[in-house]
Amino acid sequence: MTTHPSTAEQGVGPLLRAWREQRRVSQLELALRADSSARHISFVETGRSRPSEEMVLRLAEHLDVPVRERNALLLAAGYAPRYPETPLDDPALGALREGIERLIGGYEPYPALVVDALYNVVAANRGIMTLVDGVAGSLLEPPLNAMRLALHPQGLAPRIRNLRAWRGHLLEQMERQIALHRSEPLRALYEEVAAYPVPDADPADEPDEPVPYFALPLRIEHEGRTLSFISSISTFNTPMDVTVAELAIETLLPADPATVKYLQELMS
């Protein structure tokens, strides 16, 4: 896993340098992207030059710095944060909440959910609630966490027929998020779920013949049937709010006709 720059570092220069090195971009390449000079980038990183607010935001954009961390860069440079962090239940986000509910509701009978930066579930449709039937009650208490739900021995893990492959996919996904966001709570969650015991693989859980899936499927048992899904994750384009920037909508696309038929009959 990647070692991340510490927020305890003083000044915007070391923070920008850490993001640049994490993105594996040279000073010259960053300067060309940001319409600046390598000399100026060097002066900013060493503290010899104080960047303007516009320059901080421009460099952050070209380094693909998350919105939350852009605020941290602005504060380190002596400027006010640019992006608000509005609680999801705030009236100002009423249209967003209604849109999300319509979106995942319209996806039924197939499962869909919305998670925040820590994979806490902020919305879910009936398709998801069908799959989690029978999960330990403690895992369903707020805040419901999608990673704990999937990988905990009392969660969905015993019913996931390709658990080792799906677990590896989820852990890699978290590693990518940790590499993007300097989040100690996310790292703590990763260490927790990665330590959950994994049962020995059952040869019966893998199909005899290779299945031509176009992406790694989630193969999960439900009431004696094995359902197959392909996961798709969507985020909001050009978010201007930290809360919105950290939301992700995950939909589970049925990967075979049998899963389609079963869910349609189940939800009818």
Sequence and secondary structure as in RCSB ss.txt:
>XXXX:A:sequence
MTTHPSTAEQGVGPLLRAWREQRRVSQLELALRADSSARHISFVETGRSRPSEEMVLRLAEHLDVPVRERNALLL
AAGYAPRYPETPLDDPALGALREGIERLIGGYEPYPALVVDALYNVVAANRGIMTLVDGVAGSLLEPPLNAMRLA
LHPQGLAPRIRNLRAWRGHLLEQMERQIALHRSEPLRALYEEVAAYPVPDADPADEPDEPVPYFALPLRIEHEGR
TLSFISSISTFNTPMDVTVAELAIETLLPADPATVKYLQELMS
>XXXX:A:secstr
      TTS SHHHHHHHHHHHTT  HHHHHHHTTS HHHHHHHHHTSS   HHHHHHHHHHTT  HHHHHHHHH
HTT   SS    TTSGGGHHHHHHHHHHHHHTTTS EEEE TT BEEEE HHHHHHTTTS GGGGSSS BHHHHH
HSTTTTGGGBTTHHHHHHHHHHHHHHHHHHS  HHHHHHHHHHHTS      GGGS SS    SS EEEEEETTE
EEEEEEEEE  SS SSHHHHT EEEEEEE SHHHHHHHHHHH 
